[in-house]
Amino acid sequence: MEGLAQDLFLLCLNERNGRLRSSMANYGFAGAVLMHLADQRRVTLDGKKLIVNDTSTTGNDLQDEMLARLARAKKPRSVQSWVSSFASGIKKLPSKVAEPLVHDGVLAQDVKKFLGIFPMHYFLVRDPGRHSEVIERIRAILLQMREADPESVALIALGKSLGLVNRLFTREERKIAKPVLKELTSKDAMAQAVSGSIAAVQAAIAGAVAASTVAATSGSGGGS
């Protein structure tokens, strides 16, 4: 699942304005990297707690940063706690996830200042084929029932948690895709497609996104 976080980035990217479509994208990025680390058995679950098995360098700065934070923790924490911590605590997380895509020429990164003060990062698609491949792979799985490998299952589940899947289909296509999506991302199907640790990370992302959404809604609806 080496490229899972990058595929998720491309799924999140609005190719027209260079911005990310989901305000919750960081939860997905953090989870995608954790899924890769779980797939490499660098992290595992002990009950509901995330345990580090291997802190040797991965050759990827973001992965190494996450492993170092996990290793420094005074006591084990839940997967959802770590997803939330990484999502909010790692500086410039989207840029770090996009770095391999920029390096490979798939994207170009630009920085503009909002109101002349606040830097905002934009990502321009330089390789439309790479971007389209991610979209078409998901469409083929959900519309044509093409067999999905574990990484694609994880990508679709992440996209669903971030509310990114429905936009890939017309209203008529959604009638076909919806039941397939529901079955593919069900608890039983996830357990068969990916390891227990990866399925747990996906569940934690969904929980973290839901909790953050509730908190934001409560905060914006404060009484007089």
PyMOL commands that set and color helices and strands:
alter all, ss='L'
color gray80, all
select helices_A, chain A and resi 4-12+25-39+61-72+79-89+93-103+128-143+150-161+166-168+171-184+187-193+196-220
alter helices_A, ss='H'
color red, helices_A
select strands_A, chain A and resi 13-14+19-20+43-46+49-52+77-78+107-114+118-125
alter strands_A, ss='S'
color yellow, strands_A
deselect
rebuild
show_as cartoon
